[in-house]
Amino acid sequence: MNTEIIGVIVMFLATVLLAIPLGRYMSKVYEGQKTWLDPVLAPIDKLFFKAGGIHPEKEMNWKQHLLALLTINFVWALFSMFVLMNMGWLPLNPDGNPSMSADLAFNTTISFISNTNIQHYSGETAVSYLGQLVLMLFQFISAAAGIAACIVVFIAMKERTTEKLGNFYNYFIKTCTRVLLPLSVVVAVILLFNGMPMTFKGKDHFISVQGDTVQVSRGPVAAMIAIKQLGTNGGGFFGANSAQPMENPNYFTNMVENVSIILIPITLVFTLGNMLKRKRLSWVIFGVMTVGFLIYVIPSIYLEMKGNPSIGHLGISQPLGNMEGKEVRFGPAASAYWGITTTVTSNGSVNSMHDSFTPVTGMFTMLGMMVNNFYGGVGVGFLNFYIYIIIAVFISGLMVGRTPELLGKKIEAKEMKIATIVALLHTFLILSFTALAAHLFANNPTAYAAWLNNPGSHGFSEMLYEYSSASANNGSEFAGLSANTPFWNITDGLVMLLSRYLPIIGPLAIAGILAKKKFVPESAGTLKTDTGTFGIMVFAVIAIIAALSFFPALTLGPIAEFFASK
Amino acid sequence: MKQHIIPALRLTLVCLLFFCGLYTLLILGIAQASPGKGEGETILANGKVVGYALEGQNFSNDQYFWSRPSAVSYNAAGSGGSNKGPANPDYLKDVTSRIDSFLVHNKSVSKNDIPSELVTASGSGLDPDISRKAAYVQIARIAKLRGMTEDALKVIVDQHIDHPLLGFLGTEKINVLKLNIDLDKTTLK
């Protein structure tokens, strides 16, 4: 069998094999049970609780959880704006990089606190080392905030009637210290010993074999790249992200980074099963997500390995496949696999340029972000999936004429309204903003000519991709789009803002309302959620609501391009 | 909001000190034991630094194995790809002119032997590698200019093949910089 394909299969199996024990470990962490890392990590927890003035035993209801989450995010936003707009004169700036303009700083701030990591700048020339470190801080804490929100929903799904859903800060801090910190140290050390830089020295230069003088950017890379992947952040140190050899030195680091991308999203599904003592439910959810993932990833790998037909017409051979925008050390299979894993999980780091994917692969990366819950971002991926579970329970209930119930709680009009709003918000944001941008461009192509790097339907895809990425809190781009303009910085920022917080508020509210309701024990009339039939139902709801609503837009972009390039 | 603002401020400060401070210093400390001490491993030729082990560099001289086209001219302080769509007419023109130029410099090569990676830009613009086929297709040109037999040159190329990880994972590749340095050494002897 082809070694490229084997590499991809090994990556996926390794992820699942790591996710099962990690899921068990994480459920112990959140339930306050003993783990083997306690001797090392318990003192660090205590330090955080003490210095932060946190009383972890103080329980909160869902509204208090939300308020805590939104308040701390607001503090982060102000702090980030200050650093990004002043880093030019602040310390740790050996390369003399400038401060950001207000619109770029707004975009970057929202991008990093919302776990999106869209970057309308190149790290080498636009951020100081202090700026990079602060962005790295957000990669830890925005991921932890998303996971903490997810844990609150897990707790609320337990079979009992309560308003008390634990302490937000407790889940947040433990995610930082017990999950993200140890994993990041392990990954960073692996990356270091494969040659990734970690230094505060500025640019170096040398004279190449052919006599060119070459400048080389360096920096504290390894510390950031570990959490960039583990926290589904994706914001790279260098402009070319994980395609840059210093950010992803070889095939082994590529495997480690790629496993890190989907590890925690998959792990959380198993954590759910352990916390609710419903492992079958975990496997049903994992199954639905995996089927969706495979539908994207298999054709994408096939198409990228087959090559670009337009290049084929030029009469040369494509032994590796479609190599524009790809690195030889990864090859098309690992590049396509990364492209799909990074878009289904809202990570958004890249090891090849998505703009140069063949049209149908480009479409699958977009679909990954449009559906946004086949694994999904850390924490928020499950929250998105939860919305579709609610909708599926409701629809199935109506179909068989039973009261819709989820794990012993009745689902009523209020919960359904919230779920529907959240589900449609994503579609609304992507399509309406793409329509606005396309309208501006179509009315005055000369004024906006600098936006697009490619003509025709591919240019439309660049805009559709950008808002899909912003709304999915993904952060990857069809990077031909010149997005560092006030229009894109501000509209993108607004989309990221709305699509981060409303899809956290919605599921938290639903889960909180359901937790308070009377628990109805399972009977013969209960619709079982941990069955294959229900899995198919959820998949159908996702396919109809999330995927099909984008079909017209995709027809104008990648599908038109596919048929035109034949 | 009031009861949450003080913990939010304090907690943010603790996170800042911990992750930007302690965590960063820990990784920086461990880096001192890694190859290149975290500053990036360099490659020497004749006692001088001629490049970084990980970063590709421009080779366009006929006497060297060419590296891949780069959208950023191998600027290691500003990485990036072309971001051209697969059917963009301007892009296909660029590729066509790269093919023509390759054929002018490699007269014995026929068009359908050119592997696409030699005429398409990499994702980073700093790709350090080419495939075995991309090296073989350049052997005739270099052997002639350096006055070597093609077989002797092929032996050098074969020594530089990095096989897939553990023999069964991922791609096979050749580091262009290391190959060319070795080529210079061999020819000077």
HADDOCK unambig.tbl for C-alpha pairs under 7 A between the chains (distance, minus, plus):
assign (segid A and resid 3 and name CA) (segid B and resid 168 and name CA) 5.04 0.50 0.50
assign (segid A and resid 3 and name CA) (segid B and resid 169 and name CA) 4.98 0.50 0.50
assign (segid A and resid 3 and name CA) (segid B and resid 170 and name CA) 5.20 0.50 0.50
assign (segid A and resid 3 and name CA) (segid B and resid 171 and name CA) 6.78 0.50 0.50
assign (segid A and resid 4 and name CA) (segid B and resid 169 and name CA) 6.08 0.50 0.50
assign (segid A and resid 4 and name CA) (segid B and resid 170 and name CA) 4.24 0.50 0.50
assign (segid A and resid 4 and name CA) (segid B and resid 171 and name CA) 5.99 0.50 0.50
assign (segid A and resid 6 and name CA) (segid B and resid 169 and name CA) 6.04 0.50 0.50
assign (segid A and resid 7 and name CA) (segid B and resid 169 and name CA) 4.46 0.50 0.50
assign (segid A and resid 7 and name CA) (segid B and resid 170 and name CA) 5.30 0.50 0.50
assign (segid A and resid 48 and name CA) (segid B and resid 14 and name CA) 6.65 0.50 0.50
assign (segid A and resid 51 and name CA) (segid B and resid 14 and name CA) 6.70 0.50 0.50
assign (segid A and resid 52 and name CA) (segid B and resid 7 and name CA) 5.88 0.50 0.50
assign (segid A and resid 52 and name CA) (segid B and resid 10 and name CA) 4.87 0.50 0.50
assign (segid A and resid 52 and name CA) (segid B and resid 11 and name CA) 4.56 0.50 0.50
assign (segid A and resid 52 and name CA) (segid B and resid 14 and name CA) 6.64 0.50 0.50
assign (segid A and resid 53 and name CA) (segid B and resid 7 and name CA) 6.19 0.50 0.50
assign (segid A and resid 54 and name CA) (segid B and resid 7 and name CA) 6.79 0.50 0.50
assign (segid A and resid 67 and name CA) (segid B and resid 1 and name CA) 6.46 0.50 0.50
assign (segid A and resid 68 and name CA) (segid B and resid 4 and name CA) 5.63 0.50 0.50
assign (segid A and resid 71 and name CA) (segid B and resid 1 and name CA) 6.72 0.50 0.50
assign (segid A and resid 71 and name CA) (segid B and resid 4 and name CA) 6.53 0.50 0.50
assign (segid A and resid 71 and name CA) (segid B and resid 5 and name CA) 6.32 0.50 0.50
assign (segid A and resid 71 and name CA) (segid B and resid 8 and name CA) 6.74 0.50 0.50
assign (segid A and resid 72 and name CA) (segid B and resid 8 and name CA) 4.75 0.50 0.50
assign (segid A and resid 75 and name CA) (segid B and resid 8 and name CA) 6.98 0.50 0.50
assign (segid A and resid 75 and name CA) (segid B and resid 9 and name CA) 6.78 0.50 0.50
assign (segid A and resid 124 and name CA) (segid B and resid 77 and name CA) 6.02 0.50 0.50
assign (segid A and resid 124 and name CA) (segid B and resid 78 and name CA) 6.06 0.50 0.50
assign (segid A and resid 133 and name CA) (segid B and resid 20 and name CA) 5.75 0.50 0.50
assign (segid A and resid 134 and name CA) (segid B and resid 20 and name CA) 6.85 0.50 0.50
assign (segid A and resid 137 and name CA) (segid B and resid 16 and name CA) 6.55 0.50 0.50
assign (segid A and resid 137 and name CA) (segid B and resid 19 and name CA) 6.08 0.50 0.50
assign (segid A and resid 137 and name CA) (segid B and resid 20 and name CA) 6.40 0.50 0.50
assign (segid A and resid 192 and name CA) (segid B and resid 31 and name CA) 6.20 0.50 0.50
assign (segid A and resid 192 and name CA) (segid B and resid 34 and name CA) 6.27 0.50 0.50
assign (segid A and resid 192 and name CA) (segid B and resid 38 and name CA) 6.89 0.50 0.50
assign (segid A and resid 193 and name CA) (segid B and resid 34 and name CA) 5.23 0.50 0.50
assign (segid A and resid 193 and name CA) (segid B and resid 35 and name CA) 6.51 0.50 0.50
assign (segid A and resid 195 and name CA) (segid B and resid 35 and name CA) 6.36 0.50 0.50
assign (segid A and resid 195 and name CA) (segid B and resid 40 and name CA) 6.36 0.50 0.50
assign (segid A and resid 195 and name CA) (segid B and resid 41 and name CA) 6.73 0.50 0.50
assign (segid A and resid 196 and name CA) (segid B and resid 38 and name CA) 6.73 0.50 0.50
assign (segid A and resid 196 and name CA) (segid B and resid 40 and name CA) 6.73 0.50 0.50
assign (segid A and resid 197 and name CA) (segid B and resid 38 and name CA) 4.34 0.50 0.50
assign (segid A and resid 197 and name CA) (segid B and resid 39 and name CA) 5.20 0.50 0.50
assign (segid A and resid 197 and name CA) (segid B and resid 40 and name CA) 5.16 0.50 0.50
assign (segid A and resid 198 and name CA) (segid B and resid 28 and name CA) 5.96 0.50 0.50
assign (segid A and resid 198 and name CA) (segid B and resid 31 and name CA) 6.30 0.50 0.50
assign (segid A and resid 198 and name CA) (segid B and resid 38 and name CA) 4.47 0.50 0.50
assign (segid A and resid 198 and name CA) (segid B and resid 39 and name CA) 6.29 0.50 0.50
assign (segid A and resid 199 and name CA) (segid B and resid 28 and name CA) 6.80 0.50 0.50
assign (segid A and resid 199 and name CA) (segid B and resid 38 and name CA) 5.67 0.50 0.50
assign (segid A and resid 199 and name CA) (segid B and resid 39 and name CA) 5.61 0.50 0.50
assign (segid A and resid 206 and name CA) (segid B and resid 49 and name CA) 6.46 0.50 0.50
assign (segid A and resid 206 and name CA) (segid B and resid 50 and name CA) 6.17 0.50 0.50
assign (segid A and resid 206 and name CA) (segid B and resid 51 and name CA) 6.39 0.50 0.50
assign (segid A and resid 207 and name CA) (segid B and resid 50 and name CA) 5.67 0.50 0.50
assign (segid A and resid 208 and name CA) (segid B and resid 50 and name CA) 4.78 0.50 0.50
assign (segid A and resid 208 and name CA) (segid B and resid 51 and name CA) 5.90 0.50 0.50
assign (segid A and resid 209 and name CA) (segid B and resid 50 and name CA) 5.76 0.50 0.50
assign (segid A and resid 210 and name CA) (segid B and resid 59 and name CA) 6.82 0.50 0.50
assign (segid A and resid 214 and name CA) (segid B and resid 75 and name CA) 6.61 0.50 0.50
assign (segid A and resid 214 and name CA) (segid B and resid 76 and name CA) 6.76 0.50 0.50
assign (segid A and resid 215 and name CA) (segid B and resid 75 and name CA) 6.80 0.50 0.50
assign (segid A and resid 215 and name CA) (segid B and resid 76 and name CA) 5.78 0.50 0.50
assign (segid A and resid 215 and name CA) (segid B and resid 77 and name CA) 5.60 0.50 0.50
assign (segid A and resid 216 and name CA) (segid B and resid 76 and name CA) 4.63 0.50 0.50
assign (segid A and resid 216 and name CA) (segid B and resid 77 and name CA) 4.92 0.50 0.50
assign (segid A and resid 217 and name CA) (segid B and resid 76 and name CA) 6.24 0.50 0.50
assign (segid A and resid 217 and name CA) (segid B and resid 77 and name CA) 4.64 0.50 0.50
assign (segid A and resid 223 and name CA) (segid B and resid 24 and name CA) 6.23 0.50 0.50
assign (segid A and resid 223 and name CA) (segid B and resid 27 and name CA) 6.19 0.50 0.50
assign (segid A and resid 238 and name CA) (segid B and resid 79 and name CA) 6.92 0.50 0.50
assign (segid A and resid 239 and name CA) (segid B and resid 78 and name CA) 6.69 0.50 0.50
assign (segid A and resid 239 and name CA) (segid B and resid 79 and name CA) 5.56 0.50 0.50
assign (segid A and resid 239 and name CA) (segid B and resid 80 and name CA) 6.13 0.50 0.50
assign (segid A and resid 240 and name CA) (segid B and resid 79 and name CA) 5.31 0.50 0.50
assign (segid A and resid 240 and name CA) (segid B and resid 80 and name CA) 4.74 0.50 0.50
assign (segid A and resid 240 and name CA) (segid B and resid 123 and name CA) 6.91 0.50 0.50
assign (segid A and resid 240 and name CA) (segid B and resid 124 and name CA) 5.17 0.50 0.50
assign (segid A and resid 243 and name CA) (segid B and resid 123 and name CA) 5.78 0.50 0.50
assign (segid A and resid 243 and name CA) (segid B and resid 124 and name CA) 5.20 0.50 0.50
assign (segid A and resid 244 and name CA) (segid B and resid 79 and name CA) 6.73 0.50 0.50
assign (segid A and resid 244 and name CA) (segid B and resid 124 and name CA) 4.92 0.50 0.50
assign (segid A and resid 244 and name CA) (segid B and resid 126 and name CA) 6.85 0.50 0.50
assign (segid A and resid 245 and name CA) (segid B and resid 54 and name CA) 5.63 0.50 0.50
assign (segid A and resid 245 and name CA) (segid B and resid 55 and name CA) 5.97 0.50 0.50
assign (segid A and resid 246 and name CA) (segid B and resid 54 and name CA) 6.36 0.50 0.50
assign (segid A and resid 249 and name CA) (segid B and resid 54 and name CA) 6.36 0.50 0.50
assign (segid A and resid 251 and name CA) (segid B and resid 170 and name CA) 6.63 0.50 0.50
assign (segid A and resid 308 and name CA) (segid B and resid 86 and name CA) 6.55 0.50 0.50
assign (segid A and resid 310 and name CA) (segid B and resid 86 and name CA) 6.93 0.50 0.50
assign (segid A and resid 310 and name CA) (segid B and resid 87 and name CA) 6.00 0.50 0.50
assign (segid A and resid 315 and name CA) (segid B and resid 111 and name CA) 6.40 0.50 0.50
assign (segid A and resid 315 and name CA) (segid B and resid 112 and name CA) 5.62 0.50 0.50
assign (segid A and resid 316 and name CA) (segid B and resid 111 and name CA) 5.60 0.50 0.50
assign (segid A and resid 316 and name CA) (segid B and resid 112 and name CA) 4.25 0.50 0.50
assign (segid A and resid 316 and name CA) (segid B and resid 113 and name CA) 6.44 0.50 0.50
assign (segid A and resid 316 and name CA) (segid B and resid 114 and name CA) 5.43 0.50 0.50
assign (segid A and resid 316 and name CA) (segid B and resid 115 and name CA) 6.43 0.50 0.50
assign (segid A and resid 316 and name CA) (segid B and resid 116 and name CA) 6.46 0.50 0.50
assign (segid A and resid 317 and name CA) (segid B and resid 112 and name CA) 5.33 0.50 0.50
assign (segid A and resid 317 and name CA) (segid B and resid 113 and name CA) 6.12 0.50 0.50
assign (segid A and resid 317 and name CA) (segid B and resid 114 and name CA) 5.90 0.50 0.50
assign (segid A and resid 317 and name CA) (segid B and resid 115 and name CA) 5.05 0.50 0.50
assign (segid A and resid 317 and name CA) (segid B and resid 116 and name CA) 5.99 0.50 0.50
assign (segid A and resid 318 and name CA) (segid B and resid 115 and name CA) 5.50 0.50 0.50
assign (segid A and resid 318 and name CA) (segid B and resid 116 and name CA) 5.11 0.50 0.50
assign (segid A and resid 319 and name CA) (segid B and resid 115 and name CA) 6.32 0.50 0.50
assign (segid A and resid 323 and name CA) (segid B and resid 116 and name CA) 6.73 0.50 0.50
assign (segid A and resid 323 and name CA) (segid B and resid 117 and name CA) 5.48 0.50 0.50
assign (segid A and resid 323 and name CA) (segid B and resid 120 and name CA) 6.38 0.50 0.50
assign (segid A and resid 324 and name CA) (segid B and resid 120 and name CA) 4.97 0.50 0.50
assign (segid A and resid 324 and name CA) (segid B and resid 121 and name CA) 5.35 0.50 0.50
assign (segid A and resid 324 and name CA) (segid B and resid 122 and name CA) 5.85 0.50 0.50
assign (segid A and resid 325 and name CA) (segid B and resid 81 and name CA) 5.54 0.50 0.50
assign (segid A and resid 325 and name CA) (segid B and resid 82 and name CA) 6.79 0.50 0.50
assign (segid A and resid 325 and name CA) (segid B and resid 83 and name CA) 6.88 0.50 0.50
assign (segid A and resid 325 and name CA) (segid B and resid 121 and name CA) 5.93 0.50 0.50
assign (segid A and resid 325 and name CA) (segid B and resid 122 and name CA) 4.51 0.50 0.50
assign (segid A and resid 325 and name CA) (segid B and resid 123 and name CA) 3.71 0.50 0.50
assign (segid A and resid 326 and name CA) (segid B and resid 122 and name CA) 4.94 0.50 0.50
assign (segid A and resid 326 and name CA) (segid B and resid 123 and name CA) 4.64 0.50 0.50
assign (segid A and resid 327 and name CA) (segid B and resid 122 and name CA) 5.47 0.50 0.50
assign (segid A and resid 327 and name CA) (segid B and resid 123 and name CA) 5.94 0.50 0.50
assign (segid A and resid 327 and name CA) (segid B and resid 127 and name CA) 5.89 0.50 0.50
assign (segid A and resid 328 and name CA) (segid B and resid 129 and name CA) 5.93 0.50 0.50
assign (segid A and resid 328 and name CA) (segid B and resid 130 and name CA) 6.09 0.50 0.50
assign (segid A and resid 328 and name CA) (segid B and resid 131 and name CA) 6.85 0.50 0.50
assign (segid A and resid 328 and name CA) (segid B and resid 173 and name CA) 6.76 0.50 0.50
assign (segid A and resid 329 and name CA) (segid B and resid 129 and name CA) 6.74 0.50 0.50
assign (segid A and resid 329 and name CA) (segid B and resid 171 and name CA) 6.08 0.50 0.50
assign (segid A and resid 329 and name CA) (segid B and resid 173 and name CA) 6.37 0.50 0.50
assign (segid A and resid 330 and name CA) (segid B and resid 170 and name CA) 6.66 0.50 0.50
assign (segid A and resid 330 and name CA) (segid B and resid 171 and name CA) 6.41 0.50 0.50
assign (segid A and resid 331 and name CA) (segid B and resid 171 and name CA) 6.12 0.50 0.50
assign (segid A and resid 352 and name CA) (segid B and resid 123 and name CA) 5.08 0.50 0.50
assign (segid A and resid 353 and name CA) (segid B and resid 81 and name CA) 6.54 0.50 0.50
assign (segid A and resid 353 and name CA) (segid B and resid 83 and name CA) 6.34 0.50 0.50
assign (segid A and resid 353 and name CA) (segid B and resid 123 and name CA) 5.51 0.50 0.50
assign (segid A and resid 355 and name CA) (segid B and resid 83 and name CA) 5.09 0.50 0.50
assign (segid A and resid 355 and name CA) (segid B and resid 84 and name CA) 6.38 0.50 0.50
assign (segid A and resid 355 and name CA) (segid B and resid 85 and name CA) 5.82 0.50 0.50
assign (segid A and resid 356 and name CA) (segid B and resid 83 and name CA) 5.62 0.50 0.50
assign (segid A and resid 356 and name CA) (segid B and resid 84 and name CA) 5.53 0.50 0.50
assign (segid A and resid 356 and name CA) (segid B and resid 85 and name CA) 4.80 0.50 0.50
assign (segid A and resid 356 and name CA) (segid B and resid 86 and name CA) 5.64 0.50 0.50
assign (segid A and resid 357 and name CA) (segid B and resid 86 and name CA) 6.82 0.50 0.50
assign (segid A and resid 358 and name CA) (segid B and resid 86 and name CA) 5.90 0.50 0.50
assign (segid A and resid 453 and name CA) (segid B and resid 84 and name CA) 6.88 0.50 0.50
assign (segid A and resid 454 and name CA) (segid B and resid 84 and name CA) 6.44 0.50 0.50
assign (segid A and resid 454 and name CA) (segid B and resid 85 and name CA) 6.25 0.50 0.50
assign (segid A and resid 454 and name CA) (segid B and resid 88 and name CA) 6.27 0.50 0.50
assign (segid A and resid 455 and name CA) (segid B and resid 88 and name CA) 6.85 0.50 0.50
assign (segid A and resid 458 and name CA) (segid B and resid 85 and name CA) 6.49 0.50 0.50
assign (segid A and resid 479 and name CA) (segid B and resid 83 and name CA) 6.11 0.50 0.50
assign (segid A and resid 480 and name CA) (segid B and resid 83 and name CA) 4.93 0.50 0.50
assign (segid A and resid 480 and name CA) (segid B and resid 84 and name CA) 6.98 0.50 0.50
assign (segid A and resid 565 and name CA) (segid B and resid 87 and name CA) 6.25 0.50 0.50
